[in-house]
Amino acid sequence: MNTLIPKKVFNSLVGFLAPYEQAVDELKLKLKGIKYGFQKMGRYSPIEFVVGRVKKTDSLLKKAREKNIDFSHENWQEILGQEITDIAGLRVVCRYIDDVREVQQLLQEREDIEILDVKDYIGNPKESGYRSIHMICAYTVYFGGFKRRIICEIQIRTLGMNFWATNEHELRYKYAGNIPENVLQQLSEASTITNQLDELMNNLRQEIMTPVSNETSLEDKLEEIFSLYVKQDFESAAALYREHLSQAEGTFHNNPKFQMINELLGKRLR
């Protein structure tokens, strides 16, 4: 293959990438729409945030050379779009592993996004320790007067793995892909710790997501008892105090107001 990129190719790249930029903008809006939809319904959203990008020209041409794409071919644009599936890339970041799976399911059920391939790096982590879901998708944009089917990649990660992957990417860039063995070992250890934390938090998810009980709090009960006490309904105040607060010494030690009321009532109603 001729490694020299024809000048006409350089001149055509801006126009070639424009539909990809439109696809990223539209998909970002739609993915954020999932988040806002959950929030508007008063529900927890599995999506924490969404980012997207189109490959820069130098990165795109480098990958094209690696794949031996012949830019002298008259259909080079079509070949490039088929061979490089992450020209348009989006990343969905979630709190929990279960959220990652939920977002994957939500995307697979959409009619406007065609799923072509799924790589499950959570069930089968990469050797580096990377864990994520990668979905190769087809999305249709209406660019000017033309209809274009754009291939893009959507990555779904936890917050923890996103932090790890960002640092791993920066290290690969720093060492031009040849990360020293001792640094790779530290990355592997960090990945293990990150995954352990993700799994632990995922196990705690149900406890975290369970709404606080609507039952009256101890502070509300204390206010009620104090109100009865002020009204000199000592019998009712004492009965409520014995039922709810007689074993609650120390409960209000972080709140001076309620501690004072509790001490006052406790001396008189126990």
C-alpha positions as CSV (number, residue, x, y, z in Angstrom):
1,M,0.0,0.0,0.0
2,N,1.1,3.5,-0.7
3,T,1.8,5.0,2.8
4,L,1.6,8.5,1.4
5,I,-1.9,10.1,1.9
6,P,-3.0,11.9,-1.2
7,K,-3.7,15.6,-0.8
8,K,-7.2,15.2,-2.0
9,V,-7.8,12.8,0.9
10,F,-6.7,15.4,3.4
11,N,-8.9,17.9,1.8
12,S,-11.9,15.5,2.0
13,L,-11.5,14.5,5.6
14,V,-13.4,17.4,7.1
15,G,-16.4,16.6,4.9
16,F,-16.0,12.9,5.6
17,L,-16.0,13.4,9.4
18,A,-18.9,15.9,9.5
19,P,-21.7,13.2,9.6
20,Y,-19.8,11.4,12.3
21,E,-19.8,14.6,14.4
22,Q,-23.5,15.0,13.8
23,A,-24.1,11.4,14.9
24,V,-22.1,11.9,18.1
25,D,-24.1,15.1,18.9
26,E,-27.4,13.4,18.3
27,L,-26.5,10.2,20.3
28,K,-25.2,12.3,23.2
29,L,-28.5,14.1,23.3
30,K,-30.5,10.8,23.1
31,L,-28.4,9.1,25.8
32,K,-28.7,12.1,28.1
33,G,-32.4,11.9,27.4
34,I,-32.5,8.5,29.0
35,K,-31.0,10.0,32.1
36,Y,-33.4,13.0,32.2
37,G,-36.4,10.7,31.5
38,F,-35.7,8.7,34.6
39,Q,-35.2,11.8,36.7
40,K,-38.4,13.4,35.4
41,M,-40.3,10.3,36.5
42,G,-38.7,10.6,39.9
43,R,-36.7,7.4,39.4
44,Y,-33.0,6.7,39.8
45,S,-31.1,7.0,36.5
46,P,-28.5,4.3,35.7
47,I,-26.6,6.9,33.6
48,E,-24.3,9.2,35.6
49,F,-22.9,11.1,32.6
50,V,-22.2,10.8,28.8
51,V,-19.3,12.0,26.7
52,G,-18.5,11.6,23.0
53,R,-15.9,12.4,20.5
54,V,-14.9,12.0,16.8
55,K,-11.4,10.6,16.1
56,K,-8.9,13.3,15.3
57,T,-7.4,13.3,11.9
58,D,-3.9,12.1,12.9
59,S,-5.3,9.3,15.0
60,L,-7.7,8.2,12.3
61,L,-4.9,8.1,9.6
62,K,-2.6,6.2,12.0
63,K,-5.3,3.5,12.5
64,A,-6.0,3.5,8.7
65,R,-2.3,2.7,8.1
66,E,-2.4,-0.1,10.7
67,K,-5.3,-1.6,8.8
68,N,-3.6,-1.1,5.4
69,I,-6.4,1.0,4.0
70,D,-5.7,2.1,0.5
71,F,-6.5,5.7,0.1
72,S,-5.9,5.6,-3.7
73,H,-9.1,3.4,-4.0
74,E,-12.0,5.4,-5.2
75,N,-14.2,4.0,-2.4
76,W,-11.8,4.8,0.4
77,Q,-14.4,6.6,2.4
78,E,-16.7,3.7,2.5
79,I,-13.8,1.3,3.3
80,L,-12.6,3.6,6.1
81,G,-16.1,3.8,7.6
82,Q,-16.4,0.0,7.6
83,E,-13.0,-1.0,8.8
84,I,-12.7,1.6,11.6
85,T,-15.7,1.2,13.8
86,D,-14.8,3.8,16.5
87,I,-14.5,6.9,14.4
88,A,-17.5,8.1,16.3
89,G,-17.2,7.1,20.0
90,L,-19.5,7.6,23.0
91,R,-18.9,6.7,26.6
92,V,-21.7,6.1,29.1
93,V,-20.5,6.2,32.7
94,C,-22.6,4.5,35.5
95,R,-22.3,4.2,39.2
96,Y,-22.8,0.4,39.5
97,I,-22.1,-2.7,37.5
98,D,-25.8,-3.5,37.5
99,D,-26.4,0.0,35.9
100,V,-24.0,-0.9,33.1
101,R,-26.0,-4.0,32.4
102,E,-29.3,-2.0,32.5
103,V,-28.0,0.6,30.0
104,Q,-26.8,-2.2,27.7
105,Q,-30.3,-3.6,27.8
106,L,-31.9,-0.2,27.2
107,L,-29.8,0.4,24.1
108,Q,-30.5,-3.1,22.8
109,E,-34.2,-2.4,22.9
110,R,-34.0,0.9,21.0
111,E,-35.3,1.0,17.4
112,D,-33.1,3.9,16.4
113,I,-29.8,2.2,17.3
114,E,-28.9,-1.0,15.5
115,I,-26.5,-3.2,17.6
116,L,-24.0,-4.9,15.4
117,D,-21.6,-6.4,18.0
118,V,-21.1,-6.5,21.7
119,K,-17.8,-7.1,23.5
120,D,-18.3,-8.0,27.2
121,Y,-15.1,-7.0,29.0
122,I,-16.9,-7.3,32.3
123,G,-17.5,-11.0,32.0
124,N,-14.2,-11.4,30.1
125,P,-11.8,-8.7,31.2
126,K,-8.9,-7.7,29.0
127,E,-5.4,-8.9,30.1
128,S,-4.7,-5.3,31.4
129,G,-7.6,-5.6,33.8
130,Y,-9.9,-3.4,31.7
131,R,-13.6,-4.0,32.3
132,S,-16.4,-2.5,30.2
133,I,-19.1,-3.1,27.7
134,H,-18.3,-2.1,24.1
135,M,-21.2,-2.0,21.6
136,I,-20.6,-1.5,17.9
137,C,-23.7,0.2,16.6
138,A,-25.2,1.6,13.4
139,Y,-27.0,4.9,13.6
140,T,-28.7,6.8,10.7
141,V,-28.2,10.6,10.3
142,Y,-29.8,12.9,7.8
143,F,-26.8,15.0,6.7
144,G,-27.8,17.8,4.4
145,G,-29.9,16.2,1.7
146,F,-28.4,12.7,2.3
147,K,-29.1,9.8,4.5
148,R,-26.0,8.3,6.1
149,R,-25.6,5.1,8.1
150,I,-22.8,5.7,10.6
151,I,-21.0,3.0,12.5
152,C,-20.0,4.1,16.0
153,E,-18.8,2.6,19.3
154,I,-20.6,3.0,22.6
155,Q,-18.6,2.1,25.7
156,I,-20.4,1.6,29.0
157,R,-18.3,1.7,32.2
158,T,-18.6,2.2,35.9
159,L,-17.2,5.4,37.5
160,G,-14.3,3.4,39.0
161,M,-13.3,1.7,35.8
162,N,-13.6,5.0,33.9
163,F,-11.1,6.5,36.4
164,W,-8.8,3.5,35.9
165,A,-9.1,3.5,32.1
166,T,-8.4,7.3,31.9
167,N,-5.1,6.8,33.7
168,E,-4.2,3.8,31.7
169,H,-4.8,5.7,28.5
170,E,-2.6,8.6,29.6
171,L,0.2,6.1,30.6
172,R,0.0,4.4,27.2
173,Y,0.3,7.8,25.5
174,K,3.2,8.8,27.8
175,Y,5.2,5.6,27.0
176,A,4.1,5.4,23.4
177,G,2.3,2.1,24.0
178,N,5.4,0.5,25.7
179,I,4.5,0.8,29.4
180,P,7.3,-0.5,31.7
181,E,6.6,-3.8,33.3
182,N,6.5,-2.4,36.9
183,V,3.9,0.2,35.8
184,L,1.8,-2.5,34.1
185,Q,1.9,-4.5,37.3
186,Q,0.7,-1.5,39.3
187,L,-2.1,-1.0,36.7
188,S,-3.1,-4.6,37.1
189,E,-3.3,-4.3,40.9
190,A,-5.2,-1.0,40.6
191,S,-7.7,-2.7,38.2
192,T,-8.2,-5.6,40.7
193,I,-8.8,-3.1,43.5
194,T,-11.2,-1.1,41.4
195,N,-13.2,-4.1,40.4
196,Q,-13.4,-5.3,44.0
197,L,-14.7,-1.9,45.0
198,D,-17.2,-2.0,42.1
199,E,-18.5,-5.4,43.2
200,L,-18.7,-4.3,46.8
201,M,-20.6,-1.2,46.0
202,N,-22.8,-3.2,43.6
203,N,-23.7,-5.5,46.5
204,L,-24.5,-2.5,48.7
205,R,-26.5,-1.0,45.9
206,Q,-29.9,-2.3,47.1
207,E,-29.2,-0.8,50.6
208,I,-28.1,2.5,49.1
209,M,-31.1,2.7,46.7
210,T,-33.7,1.7,49.3
211,P,-35.7,4.9,50.2
212,V,-35.6,6.0,53.8
213,S,-38.7,4.7,55.6
214,N,-41.6,7.1,55.7
215,E,-42.1,6.3,59.4
216,T,-41.9,9.1,61.8
217,S,-38.2,9.7,62.9
218,L,-37.1,9.9,66.5
219,E,-36.6,13.6,66.1
220,D,-40.3,14.0,65.1
221,K,-41.3,11.8,68.0
222,L,-39.2,14.0,70.3
223,E,-40.9,17.1,69.0
224,E,-44.3,15.5,69.5
225,I,-43.5,14.5,73.1
226,F,-42.2,18.0,73.9
227,S,-45.4,19.5,72.5
228,L,-47.4,17.3,74.8
229,Y,-45.2,18.2,77.7
230,V,-45.6,21.9,77.1
231,K,-49.4,21.4,77.1
232,Q,-49.0,19.6,80.4
233,D,-50.3,16.3,79.1
234,F,-47.7,14.5,81.1
235,E,-49.3,11.1,80.9
236,S,-49.4,11.0,77.1
237,A,-45.9,12.5,76.9
238,A,-44.5,9.9,79.3
239,A,-46.2,7.0,77.5
240,L,-44.7,8.1,74.1
241,Y,-41.3,8.7,75.7
242,R,-41.2,5.2,77.2
243,E,-42.3,3.7,73.9
244,H,-39.9,5.4,71.6
245,L,-37.1,7.1,73.4
246,S,-36.4,5.5,76.8
247,Q,-33.6,3.4,75.2
248,A,-32.3,6.2,72.9
249,E,-29.6,7.7,75.1
250,G,-26.9,9.2,72.9
251,T,-29.0,9.2,69.8
252,F,-29.1,13.0,69.6
253,H,-25.5,13.7,70.7
254,N,-24.7,15.4,67.4
255,N,-27.7,17.7,67.6
256,P,-27.5,20.0,70.7
257,K,-31.1,21.1,70.3
258,F,-32.5,17.6,70.4
259,Q,-30.0,16.5,73.1
260,M,-31.2,19.3,75.4
261,I,-34.9,18.5,74.8
262,N,-34.3,14.7,75.3
263,E,-32.4,15.4,78.6
264,L,-35.1,17.7,79.8
265,L,-37.9,15.2,79.0
266,G,-35.9,12.2,80.2
267,K,-35.5,13.6,83.7
268,R,-39.2,14.2,84.0
269,L,-40.8,11.4,82.1
270,R,-38.8,8.3,82.7
